[in-house]
Amino acid sequence: MIHATIFDTAENRSFWEKLSESNLKLTFADKFSDIVICDIIIIANSCTDSRAFDILKFAKSSQSFKKIPVAILSSSAETKRQIELLDMGFDDVWTLPMCGDIFMKRIDGLTAAFGKEQLSFENLLAITDDGRRGAYCVPSCDFPNIYKFVLRMLQRVRKNAQLLRMTLVTDENTSEQSANDVMFTLTRAVTSCLRRGDIISTCDKNQIIVLLIGANDEGGHLVASRIVSSFYGRCSDSSFEITYDIQEVVPNE
């Protein structure tokens, strides 16, 4: 599933929901701090040029987001306008109207292209710590390989870990957009309650996977309880409930 962060006004949410398909997860953002780890950032034409450029500049200067493609919607199909936006640094320029199939193909192509970064010794040395607090958020496609590496590392240092799954339980009458908004709240709660060495990723539309490095069973349940308390402190809607299950990760001998 591709996760897209959309910068647009609340009035246009229904447009994005109709345009997107079931394999696209949407997070709507209004300010920089709303951006979570995702696969693509899309800026709607409701944003002014200066606002759009500020978002672009923030994303490309951030260690966490600079490798994520940033696309912008343009109300003008003129070649001159498209060239101006590309010169500003946007990775793609889209014009409407656009059918859902083409929209998804553009997203698939752009995210796939950015996922093929050339691995080199120099590129690795250029990577620096982003300094962000809390757990390390990774796209779901990267999590299995990181998990395999952690298993090997734990075997070497003779340590265990805990794999925690947080599930957002919704009422059957809850709208998809409301569920997405509360899922974002859960993500923020999870991130704020974890250490920098822990790893999180989305597992499904309503689930977050957490890998707690070096934690025992008691520590894992304490973390889960802290996340639940933090979530309910942020979400006042009683129609949502959080459940969790936890499993010890024991490396193969």
Salt bridges, closest charged atoms under 4 A:
ASP34 OD1 - LYS31 NZ 3.44
ASP49 OD1 - ARG81 NH2 2.67
GLU84 OE1 - ARG81 NH1 3.59
ASP91 OD2 - LYS60 NZ 2.86
ASP92 OD1 - ARG106 NH2 3.01
GLU117 OE2 - LYS67 NZ 3.69
ASP129 OD1 - ARG196 NH2 2.83
ASP130 OD1 - ARG196 NH2 3.77
GLU176 OE2 - LYS205 NZ 3.80
ASP181 OD2 - ARG13 NH1 2.91
ASP198 OD1 - ARG195 NH2 3.02
ASP217 OD1 - HIS221 NE2 3.40
ASP245 OD1 - ARG165 NE 3.03
